[in-house]
Amino acid sequence: MRIFLMFLCLMAASTAHSQKVKQKYLTTFDDKRLHFGFSLGVNTLDFSVVNYAPIGENKNFMVRNWSGNPNVTDTVTADVAGLIPGFTVGMVSSLRLTRDLDLRFLPGMSFGERKLRYNREVIDNNFEFNTPQYEYSIKSTFLDFPLLIKYKALRINNDRPYVVFGGAYRVDISKSASEDLVSIKRGNFYAELGAGWDTYLQFFRFSVEAKVSIGLNDILGPAPDQTQRQYYTEAIKSLRSNIFTLVFHFE
C-alpha cells in the first residue's frame, strides 16, 4: 500500500511539473520504430493460498507416526505472513505499432521472498530453532519474460501517461530440494496490468510504472520426501503466485 501511495505522489508531482515546462525535449523520440533501454525496480511477491479444511479433504493425505501429525478431521492452515520487498532488473525493447501503441518485450530477473505462516509449529529436520517457529520461508529468483502492449495518452509538454497490459512467463531458477517442506513449480504464466508516466528529459526518457502480475497456474510442488513432515504441503489445495512491481525505465 505504501508503494502504491508513493507512486500516486510521483504521478501528481509529475503532473504539476508538466504544467510549468515550456521547452520540449526528445520531440521525435516516439517516432522511432525501435528503441531500447533498461529497468530497475522493487517488487513484492505474494501467494493466493487455498487450504483443505479439514486436511482429510485431500485424498493423498495419510496419518503418519510423526509427533503432532494431524488427523483427517484437523485443519492445518497456511497464509502469507507479510510482504517482503525484493529487487527487479531488466532490459527494455520497444516496437512502435501505431502512434499510441507499442509492443514491449522486457526480459529480466526478479529476486524476492515469501513466508507462509501456519497455525501449527513448523518443524524442519534440516534446521534447529531456538524458539518455536510458525513461518516457512520460500525464496525465489525469477527469469522474467513479459510481452506487453503499451497504450499512450496524448503528450502534455514533456509528460505522457500510459497503461500496459499483456502476459508474462516466469521461470523460478532458485535451488530446490526434495526435502523442502513446501516446494513450488519452476514455470508459471501471468496476466499483467499496469499504469505509468513517461517523462521526456534532455537526453533520455524516464518512466515510472506500477504493475500487477496475477499467476494463472497452480504452482504447488510435490510433498517432501519421507525424511520430512508432509502435511505442510498436503494442507494446501492450491498455491498461485502474484507480484506487484514498481519499476523505473530508462530509455
C-alpha positions, 0 to 999 in steps of 0.5 A: 500500500505504501508503494502504491501511495508513493507512486500516486505522489510521483504521478501528481508531482509529475503532473504539476511539473508538466504544467510549468515546462515550456521547452520540449525535449526528445520531440521525435523520440516516439517516432522511432520504430525501435528503441531500447533501454533498461529497468530497475525496480522493487517488487513484492511477491505474494501467494493466493493460498487455498487450504483443505479444511479439514486436511482429510479433504485431500485424498493423498493425505495419510496419518503418519507416526510423526509427533503432532501429525494431524488427523483427517478431521484437523485443519492445518492452515497456511497464509502469507505472513507479510510482504517482503520487498525484493529487487527487479532488473531488466532490459527494455525493447520497444516496437512502435505499432501505431502512434499510441501503441507499442509492443514491449518485450522486457526480459529480466530477473526478479529476486524476492521472498515469501513466508507462509505462516501456519497455525501449527509449529513448523518443524524442519529436520534440516534446521534447529530453532531456538524458539518455536517457529510458525513461518516457512520461508520460500525464496525465489529468483525469477527469469522474467519474460513479459510481452506487453502492449503499451497504450499512450495518452496524448503528450502534455509538454514533456509528460505522457501517461500510459497503461500496459497490459499483456502476459508474462512467463516466469521461470523460478531458477532458485535451488530446490530440494526434495526435502523442502517442506513446501516446494513450488513449480519452476514455470508459471504464466501471468496476466499483467496490468499496469499504469505509468508516466513517461517523462521526456528529459534532455537526453533520455526518457524516464518512466515510472510504472506500477504493475500487477502480475496475477499467476494463472497456474497452480504452482504447488510442488510435490510433498517432501520426501519421507525424511520430512513432515508432509502435511505442510504441503498436503494442507494446501489445495492450491498455491498461485503466485502474484507480484506487484512491481514498481519499476523505473525505465530508462530509455 
